[in-house]
Amino acid sequence: MANLNIKKGDNVMIITGEDAGKKGKVLTVLPEAERVVVEGRNKVTKHQKPRNQRDAGGIVEREASIHVSNVMVICPKCGKPTRTAIKLVDGKSKKIRVCKKCGAEIPTVDGTK
């Protein structure tokens, strides 16, 4: 299992592919596959069968996963896509993510750093 620098709820910019230059919020992180799902990006169509008689089948559009190497975290302070670094706080007992460009903290969606 890989240790990823991108967490659920991060704002990211896609740097390669069809959606290059577009921004979005991370919905799901798949660490074992090293992939993320970004809200509203990398849309694919899926032919879905009806699950029961009341469901309607058809063509459904949904987000597909993107490899983590193709996205960069957007710093909340400087607003630029950046790499992240790990900074130790409280004498190596707590790790936080920081922006490589400006040094600002990058908080996670659940409030932890």
LONUDREN-294185 format. One record per residue (C-alpha): residue in one letter; x, y, z. Coordinates in steps of 0.02 Angstrom, whole numbers. Example, Ala and Ser with C-alpha at 12.3 -4.5 7.8 and 13.67 -1.06 7.14 Angstrom:
! residues 2
a	615	-225	390
s	684	-53	357
***
This chain:
! residues 113
m	0	0	0
a	71	168	-52
n	82	320	60
l	-1	459	-42
n	18	646	-17
i	-159	677	-78
k	-305	659	42
k	-493	654	24
g	-563	831	14
d	-405	911	-56
n	-421	1036	-198
v	-313	976	-341
m	-264	1027	-517
i	-251	898	-655
i	-84	921	-743
t	-98	798	-889
g	-228	721	-1001
e	-392	783	-1071
d	-435	884	-914
a	-262	964	-896
g	-268	1132	-807
k	-438	1101	-728
k	-467	1101	-541
g	-577	993	-431
k	-604	916	-261
v	-545	739	-220
l	-694	626	-185
t	-605	460	-160
v	-426	403	-134
l	-377	227	-188
p	-205	202	-109
e	-181	20	-162
a	-205	70	-345
e	-120	241	-324
r	-271	329	-398
v	-394	468	-350
v	-569	516	-407
v	-591	703	-437
e	-763	784	-433
g	-829	825	-607
r	-669	772	-698
n	-621	623	-808
k	-803	583	-849
v	-841	415	-929
t	-1003	336	-986
k	-1058	170	-914
h	-1193	57	-984
q	-1290	5	-830
k	-1415	-136	-819
p	-1571	-111	-713
r	-1552	-193	-542
n	-1738	-232	-527
q	-1900	-199	-624
r	-1923	-25	-551
d	-1746	35	-595
a	-1714	109	-764
g	-1558	49	-852
g	-1463	154	-976
i	-1306	253	-1005
v	-1242	336	-846
e	-1103	466	-839
r	-984	458	-691
e	-808	507	-637
a	-667	384	-668
s	-507	374	-567
i	-346	468	-612
h	-170	415	-566
v	-98	520	-423
s	52	570	-528
n	-66	667	-642
v	-135	782	-505
m	-57	912	-390
v	-124	983	-227
i	-173	1167	-233
c	-102	1268	-88
p	-240	1360	8
k	-126	1509	42
c	-38	1544	-123
g	-169	1460	-235
k	-40	1372	-343
p	-21	1186	-380
t	122	1122	-273
r	213	972	-207
t	194	937	-23
a	320	906	114
i	297	826	285
k	344	933	434
l	364	859	608
v	283	956	749
d	285	929	938
g	449	833	939
k	412	705	803
s	243	658	876
k	136	746	744
k	157	760	555
i	80	898	449
r	82	930	262
v	158	1094	203
c	170	1182	35
k	342	1169	-47
k	323	1344	-124
c	265	1452	21
g	278	1339	174
a	94	1354	223
e	3	1210	308
i	-113	1106	200
p	-254	1046	313
t	-358	890	278
v	-547	891	261
d	-577	819	435
g	-480	962	516
t	-320	866	555
k	-161	932	478
***
